[in-house]
Amino acid sequence: MAKNTNSSLESKLWKAADKLRKNIDAAEYKHVVLGLIFLRYISEAFEDLQAKLMSGEGEYEFADPEDRDEYIGEGIFYVPEEARWSYLLARAKHPDIGVLVDNAMELIEKENPMLKGVLPKVYSRSNLDPINLGGLIDLFSDISFKDGNLGDVFGHVFEYFLGQFALAEGKKGGQFYTPRSVVELLVEMVEPFFGRVYDPCCGSGGMFVHSDKFVTAHQGRKGDIAIYGQESNMTTWRLCKMNLAVRAIDSTQVVWNNEGSFLRDAFPNLKVQYILANPPFNDSDWGENMLRSDPRWKYGLPPASNANYAWIQHFIYHLADNGVAGFIMANGSLSAKGAEGDIRRRIIEDGLVDCIVSLPAKLFMNTSIPVSAWILRKNKKNRQGEILFIDARNMGYDVNRSLRALSDEDIKKIADTYHSWRKLDGSYKDIKGFCKSATLNEVKQHDYVLVPSNYVGLPEYDDEFNFKERFMSLQVEWEEQLKEEAQLNNIITENLKRVKIDE
C-alpha cells in the first residue's frame, strides 16, 4: 500500500470552498462549510428514502411518505420542506440566503431532538457574503454518488474537510482533530471487532469513525460496536455529532459537559471492551485537589502538575475484563520519576502494559513534543510477563515542513509486528533497532522505564557496504556538478559581454 492520497473530488471541493473563504478565519469558516456538507447529506438521504416510499415498491408497499416514523425507522433524519437542499439551492442567489439556511438548521433541530444544539446557525452573520454562501451551496450541489453510497461519499468529504481545516488552523486545529494516520494506527492495533468503544476526550470523533470503518472492512455490521464518548468543548462536540451522523453512526452516548471526564465522568459505571483516545498532553489543571479519594486512582494519586497518569488510570478503570486500550501519551510519561514513576511501576507489575511504540516527531499540529502509542490489556492470556517495544521514530513522510504522517505501509508494519508477537506462532522475531520483546525482569533492570530505544538497541548495518566504491561514486557526482557550474558561469559571462556590447 502507498501513503494516503486525496481523492480528486475532495481536493477539488476543498480548493473551491477555500477560495470562497475570503477574509473569514478558518476556525469560524469550518462551521459554515461543515454545516452545509451535513445539511446536504441529511437532505439527500431524506429525499432518497422519500422517493422510495413514494414509489410504493417492494418493502415500501403501502408506506406513507409523509409519516415521520417511516424515516426514523430507517435511521434517517426528517427534513422539513423549507430545510431541504433543493429548496435552498433554488434560492442560493437570494440576498437573504443566510437567513434561509439558519432557519433550515432551526427546523431540522426542531424535528430531530437528537440534533438539538448541534447545528451551526452562523449563516446570516455580516462577515459572510451572501454571494459566497450561494457559491458554496452551488459547489456542494456537485457532490456525486456515482463511485460510492451516500454515507461513504459524504463521510469521506466531511473527514477530509476536518483534516484540511485542522491544517489551516495549525495549533488550534490539533484541539479538535487527531491526525488520521495516528487514529488508524491505534485502531489497527486494538482491533475493535465487537463490543463497546469508549473515548473520554473524543474531539471530532475520529476514533469512532475509524472503528466503524474497521468493523465494516472485516465483514462486520454497523451495530457490532456501540460507542461512548465525552467531550468538554461544545463546538468540538458539535463537529463530532455531525461527523458521526454523516456516517450513520449512533451518537446517543456521545455527550458534552464543560467539566470534562475527570471532574464529571459521564459514565461512572461503564466497562468497555475497547478504549481509543488521544488525551491532552501534560495537562496541569485537571482538578487533582477535588479528586484525591477518587476510586479511579487504584495505582496511586496522580500529581497535581500533570494529568498523564490520571488519564491512564481513567482508561484502566473503564476497561472490562479482557479489555484493551490504545492511546497516545507524551514521551515524558515513559520515564517520569516520583509519583508517576511509582504508578507506572505498579501498572507494569500488574501485567497491564502490552506494547509501547515510539512515534515520529511532528505528527501533531498542536505540539512538537515526542509521543508514544500505548497498548494496555487486562488479563492478557498471551505474552504474560512480556512487553513489546517498537521504535518507529524514523518512519513517516513529510506532509509539509512542520508536519509528518505515517504511511499505510508504516501502519501495517507496526500493527503486523504487534499482532504476530501476540499470536505465539513463531512468526515474530526481534529486530535490532525496531522491535524487542522484553521480560518484566528486563524492564525492572531499566528501573521500569518504558522508552523503546532502551530495549530495541541500534539497527544492524550492512557489513557489505563498500566505502571505496561509494567514495568514488560521490567524487564522480561532485566533478559532474563542478562541470555544470562552470558551464553555467560561462553562459552568464557571455551574456554579460553581449549586454555591454549592446550598450
C-alpha positions in Angstrom: 0.0 0.0 0.0 1.1 3.6 -0.7 0.7 6.5 1.6 -2.8 8.0 1.8 -3.7 10.2 -1.1 -6.6 12.7 -1.5 -9.4 11.9 -4.0 -9.9 14.4 -6.8 -13.5 15.1 -5.6 -12.4 16.0 -2.1 -9.4 18.1 -3.1 -11.4 19.9 -5.8 -14.2 20.8 -3.3 -11.7 22.0 -0.8 -9.9 24.3 -3.2 -13.1 25.8 -4.4 -14.5 26.3 -0.9 -11.2 27.8 0.3 -11.4 30.4 -2.5 -14.8 31.4 -1.2 -13.5 31.9 2.3 -12.1 35.4 1.6 -11.3 37.1 4.9 -13.1 34.7 7.3 -10.9 33.0 9.9 -10.6 29.2 9.3 -11.8 28.5 12.8 -15.1 30.2 12.0 -15.4 29.1 8.4 -15.2 25.4 9.2 -18.6 25.6 10.9 -20.1 27.3 7.8 -18.7 24.7 5.5 -19.1 21.5 7.5 -22.7 22.6 8.5 -23.6 22.8 4.8 -22.0 19.5 4.0 -24.0 17.9 6.8 -27.2 19.6 5.6 -26.6 18.4 2.1 -26.1 14.8 3.4 -29.2 14.6 5.6 -31.4 16.3 2.9 -30.1 13.8 0.2 -30.7 10.9 2.5 -34.2 12.1 3.3 -35.1 12.7 -0.3 -33.7 9.4 -1.4 -35.8 7.5 1.1 -38.8 9.7 0.3 -38.6 8.7 -3.4 -38.6 5.0 -2.4 -41.6 5.5 -0.1 -43.5 7.3 -2.8 -42.8 4.5 -5.3 -44.5 2.0 -3.0 -42.5 -0.8 -4.5 -41.2 -4.0 -2.7 -40.7 -3.4 1.0 -42.1 0.1 0.7 -45.5 -1.0 -0.5 -48.3 0.8 1.5 -45.7 3.1 3.1 -46.7 6.7 3.8 -44.0 9.2 2.7 -45.5 11.8 5.0 -45.2 9.6 8.1 -42.1 10.7 10.1 -41.8 7.3 11.7 -41.0 5.8 8.3 -37.8 7.9 8.3 -37.0 7.3 11.9 -37.3 3.6 11.5 -34.7 3.7 8.7 -32.3 5.8 10.8 -32.9 8.9 8.5 -33.4 12.4 9.9 -36.7 14.1 8.9 -36.1 17.2 6.9 -38.9 19.8 6.6 -39.5 21.2 3.1 -38.0 24.6 3.8 -34.8 22.9 5.1 -34.3 20.6 2.1 -31.3 21.2 -0.1 -33.4 21.5 -3.3 -35.4 24.4 -1.6 -32.2 26.2 -0.6 -30.5 25.6 -4.0 -33.4 27.2 -5.8 -32.8 30.3 -3.6 -29.0 30.3 -3.5 -28.8 33.7 -5.3 -31.2 35.4 -3.0 -29.7 38.2 -0.8 -31.3 36.6 2.3 -29.9 33.1 1.7 -28.1 33.3 5.1 -31.4 33.7 6.9 -32.9 30.8 5.0 -30.0 28.5 5.9 -30.2 29.4 9.6 -33.9 28.8 9.5 -33.3 25.4 7.9 -30.9 24.5 10.7 -33.5 25.5 13.3 -36.3 23.5 11.6 -34.1 20.4 11.4 -33.2 20.6 15.1 -36.9 21.0 16.0 -37.9 17.9 14.0 -35.0 15.8 15.3 -34.3 16.1 19.1 -31.1 14.2 18.7 -29.6 17.2 16.9 -30.8 19.8 19.3 -28.0 22.3 19.9 -25.7 20.7 17.4 -26.2 22.5 14.1 -24.5 25.9 13.3 -26.6 29.0 12.9 -24.0 31.3 11.6 -25.1 31.9 8.0 -26.7 35.3 8.4 -23.7 36.9 10.0 -22.5 40.1 8.4 -19.0 38.8 7.6 -20.4 36.0 5.4 -21.1 37.4 1.9 -24.5 36.0 0.6 -22.9 35.6 -2.8 -20.1 33.4 -1.4 -22.6 31.4 0.6 -24.6 30.9 -2.5 -21.4 29.8 -4.2 -20.9 27.2 -1.5 -24.4 25.8 -2.0 -23.8 25.6 -5.7 -20.4 23.9 -5.1 -21.8 21.2 -2.7 -24.6 20.5 -5.1 -22.0 19.0 -7.4 -21.1 16.2 -5.0 -21.6 12.9 -7.0 -22.6 9.5 -5.7 -21.5 7.5 -8.7 -18.5 5.9 -7.1 -20.0 5.1 -3.7 -23.0 5.1 -1.5 -24.3 8.3 0.2 -22.7 7.8 3.6 -19.3 6.8 2.2 -19.1 9.8 -0.2 -20.2 12.4 2.4 -18.3 10.7 5.1 -15.0 11.0 3.1 -15.7 14.6 2.2 -16.6 15.6 5.8 -13.5 13.8 7.2 -11.2 15.4 4.5 -12.5 18.8 5.3 -12.0 18.3 9.0 -8.4 17.5 8.3 -7.9 20.4 6.0 -9.4 22.9 8.5 -7.2 21.4 11.2 -4.1 22.1 9.0 -5.4 25.6 8.2 -5.8 26.4 11.9 -2.4 25.0 12.9 -2.0 24.5 16.6 -5.7 25.3 17.3 -6.7 22.6 14.8 -5.0 20.0 17.0 -7.5 20.6 19.7 -10.4 19.0 17.7 -8.6 16.7 15.3 -6.3 13.7 15.8 -4.3 13.1 12.6 -5.8 10.3 10.5 -2.7 8.1 10.4 -2.4 8.2 14.3 -6.0 7.1 14.6 -5.7 4.4 12.1 -2.6 3.0 13.8 -4.4 2.7 17.2 -7.5 1.2 15.6 -5.4 -1.4 13.6 -3.6 -2.4 16.8 -6.6 -2.5 19.1 -8.9 -4.2 16.5 -12.4 -3.2 17.8 -14.4 -6.0 16.3 -17.3 -6.3 18.6 -18.5 -4.6 21.8 -18.3 -1.1 23.4 -15.8 1.5 22.3 -15.1 4.4 24.6 -13.2 7.7 24.1 -13.4 10.1 27.1 -11.8 13.0 25.1 -13.4 12.3 21.8 -12.7 15.5 19.9 -14.4 15.4 16.5 -15.0 11.6 16.7 -12.2 10.2 14.5 -11.7 7.2 16.8 -15.3 6.2 16.4 -15.4 6.8 12.6 -12.3 4.6 12.0 -13.6 1.9 14.4 -16.7 1.8 12.3 -14.6 1.5 9.2 -12.6 -1.3 10.7 -15.7 -3.3 11.5 -17.2 -3.0 8.0 -13.8 -3.7 6.4 -13.7 -7.0 8.3 -17.2 -8.1 7.2 -18.9 -6.9 10.4 -22.1 -4.9 10.7 -22.6 -1.3 11.9 -24.3 -2.4 15.1 -21.4 -4.6 16.1 -19.9 -1.8 18.2 -21.6 0.7 20.5 -19.8 4.0 21.0 -19.5 6.0 24.2 -17.8 9.4 24.2 -17.3 12.6 26.2 -16.0 16.0 25.1 -15.6 19.2 27.2 -15.5 21.6 24.3 -19.0 22.3 23.0 -18.1 23.4 19.5 -15.9 20.3 19.1 -18.7 18.1 20.4 -21.0 19.6 17.7 -18.5 18.7 15.0 -18.3 15.2 16.4 -22.1 14.7 16.4 -22.3 15.8 12.7 -19.3 13.7 11.8 -20.9 10.6 13.2 -24.3 11.4 11.8 -22.9 11.6 8.3 -21.6 8.1 8.8 -24.9 6.9 10.2 -23.2 6.1 13.5 -25.4 6.2 16.6 -24.1 9.0 18.8 -26.7 8.9 21.5 -24.0 8.1 24.1 -21.6 10.8 23.0 -22.1 13.6 25.5 -20.8 17.1 26.3 -20.2 18.7 29.6 -17.7 21.5 30.3 -16.3 19.9 33.5 -14.6 17.1 31.5 -14.1 13.4 32.2 -12.2 13.8 35.4 -14.5 16.1 37.3 -17.7 14.8 35.8 -17.4 11.3 34.5 -20.5 10.9 32.3 -20.3 7.1 32.5 -19.1 6.3 36.1 -20.1 2.6 35.9 -19.2 1.9 32.3 -16.9 -1.0 31.5 -15.9 -1.4 27.9 -14.0 -3.8 25.6 -12.1 -1.1 23.8 -10.7 2.3 24.6 -9.2 4.6 21.9 -8.0 8.0 22.9 -5.7 11.0 22.4 -5.9 12.9 25.6 -4.4 16.3 26.2 -0.7 16.0 26.9 0.8 17.1 30.3 -2.3 18.9 31.5 -1.5 20.7 34.7 -5.1 21.9 35.5 -7.1 18.8 35.9 -8.7 19.1 39.3 -6.5 16.9 41.5 -7.4 18.8 44.7 -11.1 17.7 44.2 -10.4 14.1 43.3 -7.9 12.9 45.9 -10.1 10.0 47.1 -11.4 9.0 43.7 -11.7 5.2 43.2 -10.0 5.5 39.8 -6.6 6.0 41.3 -6.0 2.3 42.1 -2.3 2.6 41.4 -1.7 5.9 43.1 -2.7 9.6 43.2 -1.5 11.4 40.1 0.4 14.6 40.7 -1.4 17.9 40.5 1.2 19.1 38.0 0.4 16.5 35.3 -2.7 14.6 34.3 -1.0 11.9 32.2 -1.3 9.1 34.8 -4.8 10.4 35.7 -5.8 9.6 32.1 -4.0 6.2 32.1 -5.8 5.2 35.3 -9.1 6.5 34.0 -8.7 4.2 31.0 -7.8 1.2 33.2 -10.8 1.9 35.5 -13.2 1.7 32.5 -11.7 -1.4 30.9 -13.8 -4.6 31.2 -12.1 -7.9 31.9 -10.0 -8.8 28.8 -10.5 -5.2 27.6 -7.8 -3.4 25.6 -6.9 0.3 25.5 -4.9 2.1 22.8 -3.9 5.7 23.4 -1.3 8.4 22.8 0.9 9.8 25.6 3.7 12.3 25.8 7.1 10.5 26.0 7.7 12.0 29.4 5.2 9.5 30.8 7.6 6.7 29.8 10.3 7.7 32.2 8.8 10.2 34.7 10.1 9.8 38.3 8.4 10.4 41.6 4.6 9.7 42.0 4.3 9.0 38.2 7.2 6.5 38.3 5.6 4.7 41.2 2.2 4.5 39.4 3.9 3.2 36.2 5.8 0.5 38.2 2.6 -0.8 39.8 0.8 -0.8 36.4 3.7 -2.8 34.9 3.9 -5.2 37.8 0.1 -5.8 37.4 0.8 -7.0 33.9 -1.3 -4.4 32.1 1.3 -2.9 29.6 1.2 -4.9 26.4 3.1 -2.7 23.9 4.8 0.7 23.6 5.5 2.4 20.3 7.8 5.4 19.9 6.3 7.6 17.2 7.9 10.0 14.7 8.2 13.7 15.6 5.9 16.3 14.2 2.8 14.1 13.9 0.6 16.6 15.6 -0.4 20.1 14.6 -0.7 21.5 18.1 2.6 20.2 19.6 6.1 19.2 18.7 6.8 17.1 21.8 7.7 13.5 21.1 4.9 11.0 21.8 4.2 7.3 22.0 1.4 4.9 21.5 0.5 2.7 24.5 -1.5 -0.6 24.3 -2.8 -1.8 27.7 -4.6 -5.1 28.0 -6.4 -6.6 31.0 -6.0 -10.3 31.9 -3.8 -11.0 28.8 -3.5 -14.7 28.1 -0.7 -14.4 25.7 2.7 -12.9 26.4 2.2 -12.7 30.2 5.3 -11.2 31.8 6.4 -9.6 28.5 6.2 -6.2 26.9 6.7 -5.5 23.2 8.7 -2.3 22.4 8.7 -0.8 18.9 10.8 2.1 17.8 9.1 3.8 14.9 10.7 7.2 15.2 12.3 7.1 11.8 9.0 6.2 10.0 6.6 8.5 8.2 6.7 11.0 5.4 6.6 14.8 5.3 3.1 16.4 4.8 4.7 19.8 4.9 7.7 21.4 6.6 6.2 21.2 10.0 4.0 18.0 9.9 4.6 14.3 9.2 2.3 11.4 8.9 2.6 7.6 8.9 2.1 5.9 5.6 -0.2 2.9 5.1 2.9 0.8 4.9 4.2 2.1 8.2 0.9 1.4 9.9 0.8 -2.1 8.5 4.3 -2.8 9.6 3.8 -1.7 13.1 0.4 -3.4 13.5 1.5 -6.6 11.9 4.6 -6.8 14.2 2.3 -6.4 17.2 -0.2 -9.0 16.1 2.5 -11.5 15.1 4.0 -11.1 18.6 0.7 -11.8 20.2 -0.1 -14.9 18.2 2.8 -17.0 19.6 3.0 -18.9 16.3 6.7 -18.4 15.8 6.3 -15.7 13.2 7.6 -12.9 15.4 11.3 -12.1 15.6 13.1 -9.3 17.4 14.7 -6.8 15.0 17.5 -4.7 16.3 16.7 -1.1 16.1 13.0 -1.7 15.5 11.3 -4.2 17.9 12.1 -6.2 21.1 10.0 -8.5 23.3 11.3 -7.7 26.8 10.6 -9.6 30.0 9.4 -7.8 33.1 12.7 -8.6 34.7 14.5 -6.7 31.9 12.1 -3.8 32.4 12.8 -3.9 36.1 16.5 -3.7 35.4 15.8 -0.5 33.5 14.0 0.9 36.6 10.6 0.4 35.0 11.4 3.0 32.3 9.4 2.2 29.1 11.4 4.1 26.4 11.6 1.6 23.4 15.1 2.7 22.4 16.4 1.3 25.7 15.3 -2.1 24.6 15.5 -2.4 20.8 19.1 -1.2 20.5 20.7 0.1 17.4 19.8 -1.2 13.9 22.3 -3.6 12.3 24.2 -2.0 9.4 25.0 -3.7 6.1 28.5 -5.2 6.6 28.8 -5.4 2.8 28.9 -1.6 2.4 31.8 -0.7 0.1 33.2 2.5 1.3 35.7 2.9 -1.5 33.1 2.4 -4.2 30.7 4.9 -2.6 33.5 7.4 -2.2 34.4 7.2 -5.9 30.8 7.5 -6.8 30.4 10.7 -4.8 33.6 12.0 -6.3 32.2 11.5 -9.9 29.0 13.2 -8.8 31.0 16.1 -7.4 33.1 16.5 -10.6 29.9 16.5 -12.7 28.4 19.2 -10.6 31.6 21.3 -10.9 31.4 21.0 -14.7 27.7 22.1 -14.7 28.6 25.1 -12.6 31.5 26.0 -14.9 29.2 25.8 -17.9 26.6 28.0 -16.2 29.3 30.6 -15.3 30.5 30.7 -18.9 26.9 31.3 -20.1 26.5 34.1 -17.6 29.8 35.7 -18.6 28.9 35.5 -22.4 25.5 37.1 -21.7 27.1 40.0 -19.7 29.6 40.6 -22.6 26.7 40.9 -25.0 24.9 43.3 -22.8 28.0 45.6 -22.6 28.3 45.4 -26.4 24.7 46.4 -26.9 25.2 49.3 -24.6 
